[in-house]
Each structure stands twice: as structure tokens, then as C-alpha cells.
Amino acid sequence: MKEKKLDKSNCSDITEKLMPIVNFNDCGGKKDCVKVCPYNVFEMHPITKDDKEKLNLKGKIKTFFFKQKAYVINPEQCHACGLCVQACPEKAIKLTRFKKEDK
């Protein structure tokens, strides 16, 4: 059987993927994303010092009361199903496109 020659001129070394991004100014640490994600993309952790320094006033006030934040720990496991976005009562998660170069 002959192998078909494929036109790869439209192929690129850069792939796009959707990845969840958590806005720590909005995250209230309610754990809904952790519970609903079937791929274990999120974990709850106390906010890091670096992330805390980047907060706006609203984020600092919210973090005073809710010290735990949702961190994306396994972005490569994300299937971009959107369950985390739907489940978050604070609307703190967005699926964002990012490009990475294949090596």
C-alpha cells in the first residue's frame, strides 16, 4: 500500500492550547474548581508572598478573609472543558490561549 504524501505547509512549530488562569483578586478560595475538575488541574494553597504583592485593594481585602487561593498545578492536564469556569462563584477563572513551541 502506497503512503499518501501530506502537505505540511500549514503546519507550525507553535501550538495553541487553552489553560485556566485564576485572578487572585477575585478568587475567594471556595474550592469549587478543585471539586469539579476531573483532571486535577487545581489545588488550594495559601497565597504566596509574590502573588500577594500583586493584589489590588479588593484582592487584599478578600485575601485578608480568604487566605487560600486556587492554584493551577497541572496545566498540561487541562482539557479546556470549562467546568471550572462555570463552577467558580467569583468568576475568577478564565480559559486563556497560550502558545508554546514544540521541541
Backbone as JSON, one array per atom type, in Angstrom:
{
  "sequence": "MKEKKLDKSNCSDITEKLMPIVNFNDCGGKKDCVKVCPYNVFEMHPITKDDKEKLNLKGKIKTFFFKQKAYVINPEQCHACGLCVQACPEKAIKLTRFKKEDK",
  "N": [[0.84, -1.17, 0.0], [0.59, 2.19, -0.9], [2.04, 5.04, 0.63], [0.4, 7.98, 1.45], [1.24, 11.21, 0.37], [1.52, 13.98, 2.4], [0.55, 17.4, 2.65], [2.33, 19.62, 4.41], [2.57, 22.32, 4.67], [1.03, 24.16, 6.03], [1.49, 23.59, 8.61], [2.84, 24.31, 11.83], [5.47, 25.05, 14.14], [4.51, 26.0, 16.43], [2.12, 25.57, 18.89], [-1.24, 26.02, 19.98], [-2.98, 26.27, 23.03], [-5.6, 25.96, 25.4], [-5.68, 27.27, 28.66], [-6.39, 27.33, 32.12], [-6.62, 30.38, 33.89], [-6.25, 31.92, 36.95], [-7.66, 34.63, 38.57], [-6.39, 36.17, 41.18], [-7.28, 38.36, 42.58], [-10.0, 38.16, 42.51], [-10.55, 35.55, 43.35], [-12.09, 33.66, 45.82], [-11.43, 31.47, 47.25], [-13.14, 29.23, 47.43], [-13.11, 26.59, 46.62], [-14.59, 25.33, 44.62], [-13.7, 24.91, 41.99], [-11.68, 23.02, 42.33], [-13.12, 20.84, 43.24], [-14.83, 20.28, 41.06], [-13.22, 19.81, 38.81], [-12.27, 17.24, 36.7], [-9.71, 16.5, 36.1], [-7.74, 17.12, 37.89], [-6.46, 19.68, 37.93], [-6.3, 21.86, 39.6], [-5.28, 23.09, 42.85], [-5.74, 24.02, 46.26], [-4.06, 26.55, 47.97], [-2.31, 28.51, 50.43], [-1.97, 31.94, 49.63], [0.89, 33.0, 47.84], [3.75, 34.98, 48.8], [4.77, 36.58, 46.71], [2.57, 36.6, 44.91], [0.7, 37.82, 46.53], [1.69, 40.41, 46.77], [1.02, 41.48, 44.31], [-1.66, 41.99, 44.34], [-4.66, 43.96, 44.01], [-6.52, 46.54, 45.8], [-9.09, 45.48, 46.36], [-8.49, 42.73, 46.1], [-6.64, 42.41, 48.18], [-8.23, 42.89, 50.42], [-10.11, 40.83, 50.18], [-8.39, 38.63, 50.37], [-7.52, 38.9, 52.97], [-9.63, 37.85, 54.4], [-10.05, 35.39, 53.13], [-7.66, 33.3, 52.85], [-6.74, 31.16, 51.33], [-6.1, 30.24, 47.97], [-6.96, 29.31, 44.61], [-4.75, 27.42, 42.85], [-3.24, 26.72, 39.73], [-1.99, 23.74, 39.15], [-1.46, 21.63, 37.48], [-1.32, 22.33, 34.55], [-0.94, 21.12, 32.08], [-2.63, 18.98, 32.12], [-5.13, 19.95, 31.66], [-8.19, 19.9, 29.91], [-9.67, 21.83, 28.81], [-12.44, 21.96, 29.28], [-14.11, 23.68, 30.6], [-15.53, 23.44, 32.97], [-14.54, 24.4, 35.4], [-14.64, 27.15, 35.05], [-17.4, 27.56, 34.88], [-18.16, 26.66, 37.41], [-17.01, 28.37, 39.28], [-17.94, 30.61, 41.69], [-17.11, 33.2, 41.98], [-16.32, 34.07, 39.55], [-13.63, 33.99, 38.81], [-11.98, 32.56, 37.17], [-10.63, 32.09, 33.98], [-10.45, 30.69, 30.74], [-7.63, 30.76, 28.87], [-5.88, 31.37, 25.87], [-2.68, 30.19, 25.04], [0.53, 30.14, 23.59], [2.88, 27.67, 22.7], [6.09, 26.52, 21.89], [6.85, 23.66, 20.08], [9.25, 21.18, 20.75]],
  "CA": [[0.0, 0.0, 0.0], [1.38, 3.41, -1.0], [1.81, 6.05, 1.66], [-0.06, 9.24, 0.88], [2.1, 12.35, 0.69], [0.73, 15.02, 3.05], [1.03, 18.77, 2.54], [2.55, 20.13, 5.76], [2.94, 23.73, 4.57], [0.28, 24.94, 7.02], [1.89, 23.17, 9.95], [3.73, 25.24, 12.51], [6.09, 24.53, 15.36], [3.85, 26.63, 17.56], [0.78, 25.04, 19.15], [-2.04, 26.82, 20.91], [-3.73, 25.46, 23.99], [-6.32, 26.74, 26.41], [-5.22, 26.99, 30.01], [-7.1, 28.17, 33.09], [-5.89, 31.43, 34.6], [-7.03, 32.34, 38.12], [-7.45, 36.01, 39.0], [-6.34, 36.11, 42.65], [-8.06, 39.47, 43.13], [-11.39, 37.72, 42.58], [-10.68, 34.22, 43.95], [-12.5, 33.64, 47.23], [-10.98, 30.22, 47.87], [-14.31, 28.4, 47.76], [-12.75, 25.22, 46.24], [-15.49, 24.73, 43.64], [-12.92, 24.48, 40.83], [-10.98, 21.8, 42.72], [-14.12, 19.77, 43.33], [-15.48, 19.97, 39.79], [-12.26, 19.46, 37.76], [-11.99, 15.8, 36.66], [-8.33, 16.26, 35.68], [-6.83, 17.54, 38.98], [-5.67, 20.81, 37.47], [-6.22, 22.87, 40.66], [-5.11, 22.81, 44.28], [-5.87, 25.19, 47.11], [-2.87, 26.85, 48.75], [-2.24, 29.9, 50.89], [-1.39, 32.79, 48.59], [2.34, 33.22, 48.02], [4.13, 36.36, 49.06], [4.86, 37.26, 45.42], [1.22, 36.83, 44.39], [0.03, 38.76, 47.43], [2.17, 41.76, 46.46], [0.42, 41.91, 43.05], [-3.1, 42.19, 44.51], [-5.2, 45.32, 44.14], [-7.15, 46.74, 47.11], [-10.15, 44.48, 46.51], [-7.84, 41.44, 46.31], [-6.04, 42.39, 49.52], [-9.32, 42.76, 51.4], [-10.65, 39.47, 50.04], [-7.38, 37.69, 50.86], [-7.5, 39.02, 54.43], [-10.65, 36.93, 54.91], [-9.92, 34.08, 52.48], [-6.23, 33.2, 52.58], [-6.5, 30.12, 50.35], [-6.38, 30.58, 46.58], [-6.88, 28.18, 43.68], [-3.56, 27.46, 42.01], [-3.19, 25.77, 38.62], [-0.78, 22.96, 39.4], [-1.25, 20.7, 36.37], [-1.93, 22.93, 33.36], [-0.86, 20.19, 30.95], [-3.74, 18.03, 32.24], [-6.38, 20.64, 31.34], [-8.86, 19.54, 28.66], [-10.44, 23.02, 28.43], [-13.87, 21.63, 29.29], [-14.82, 24.84, 31.1], [-16.28, 23.18, 34.2], [-14.03, 25.28, 36.46], [-15.17, 28.49, 34.77], [-18.82, 27.54, 35.24], [-18.35, 26.39, 38.84], [-16.46, 29.42, 40.14], [-18.96, 31.61, 42.02], [-16.48, 34.52, 41.96], [-15.93, 34.36, 38.16], [-12.2, 34.29, 38.9], [-11.22, 31.7, 36.26], [-10.85, 32.24, 32.55], [-9.61, 29.85, 29.88], [-6.85, 31.68, 28.05], [-4.99, 30.76, 24.89], [-1.26, 30.5, 25.11], [1.29, 29.43, 22.55], [4.14, 27.08, 23.13], [6.82, 25.96, 20.77], [7.2, 22.24, 20.19], [10.7, 20.96, 20.61]],
  "C": [[0.89, 1.25, 0.0], [1.03, 4.38, 0.1], [1.45, 7.36, 0.99], [0.85, 10.37, 1.33], [1.21, 13.48, 1.22], [1.37, 16.38, 2.87], [1.12, 19.35, 3.95], [2.88, 21.62, 5.76], [2.19, 24.6, 5.58], [0.64, 24.58, 8.46], [2.9, 24.15, 10.53], [4.34, 24.55, 13.72], [5.43, 25.08, 16.61], [2.43, 26.06, 17.7], [0.07, 25.98, 20.11], [-2.84, 25.88, 21.78], [-4.46, 26.42, 24.92], [-5.85, 26.3, 27.78], [-5.99, 27.88, 30.98], [-6.15, 29.16, 33.77], [-6.79, 31.91, 35.74], [-6.65, 33.78, 38.47], [-7.53, 36.01, 40.53], [-7.05, 37.28, 43.31], [-9.52, 39.07, 43.33], [-11.58, 36.4, 43.32], [-11.0, 34.32, 45.44], [-12.15, 32.35, 47.93], [-12.11, 29.27, 48.24], [-14.15, 26.93, 47.35], [-13.66, 24.58, 45.19], [-14.74, 24.2, 42.43], [-12.2, 23.17, 41.12], [-11.94, 20.62, 42.71], [-14.63, 19.33, 41.97], [-14.51, 19.49, 38.71], [-11.95, 17.96, 37.78], [-10.53, 15.47, 36.37], [-7.29, 16.74, 36.71], [-5.89, 18.67, 38.56], [-5.4, 21.8, 38.61], [-5.91, 22.27, 42.02], [-5.29, 24.12, 45.03], [-4.6, 25.33, 47.95], [-3.01, 28.24, 49.34], [-1.54, 30.73, 49.81], [0.08, 33.03, 48.88], [2.61, 34.71, 48.24], [4.19, 37.17, 47.76], [3.48, 37.58, 44.85], [0.46, 37.84, 45.23], [0.43, 40.21, 47.13], [1.54, 42.34, 45.19], [-1.07, 42.24, 43.17], [-3.47, 43.67, 44.52], [-5.91, 45.41, 45.5], [-8.24, 45.71, 47.37], [-9.56, 43.1, 46.82], [-7.22, 41.32, 47.69], [-7.11, 42.22, 50.6], [-9.88, 41.34, 51.37], [-9.69, 38.44, 50.62], [-7.23, 37.76, 52.37], [-8.47, 38.02, 55.05], [-10.51, 35.52, 54.37], [-8.49, 33.9, 52.01], [-5.87, 32.14, 51.53], [-6.9, 30.59, 48.96], [-6.25, 29.32, 45.73], [-5.65, 28.38, 42.79], [-3.66, 26.38, 40.94], [-1.88, 25.01, 38.76], [-0.46, 21.98, 38.28], [-1.85, 21.25, 35.08], [-1.92, 21.99, 32.15], [-1.98, 19.15, 30.97], [-5.09, 18.63, 31.82], [-6.9, 20.23, 29.97], [-9.75, 20.68, 28.17], [-11.93, 22.75, 28.35], [-14.72, 22.78, 29.82], [-15.61, 24.63, 32.37], [-15.83, 24.11, 35.33], [-14.58, 26.7, 36.29], [-16.62, 28.59, 35.2], [-19.03, 27.42, 36.74], [-17.91, 27.53, 39.74], [-17.51, 30.5, 40.43], [-18.43, 33.04, 41.96], [-16.13, 34.97, 40.54], [-14.45, 34.72, 38.06], [-11.36, 33.49, 37.91], [-11.63, 31.97, 34.82], [-9.95, 31.25, 31.82], [-8.94, 30.78, 28.88], [-5.95, 30.91, 27.1], [-3.55, 31.16, 25.17], [-0.58, 29.65, 24.05], [2.54, 28.86, 23.16], [4.79, 26.45, 21.91], [7.14, 24.51, 21.05], [8.69, 22.07, 20.0], [10.96, 19.56, 20.2]]
}
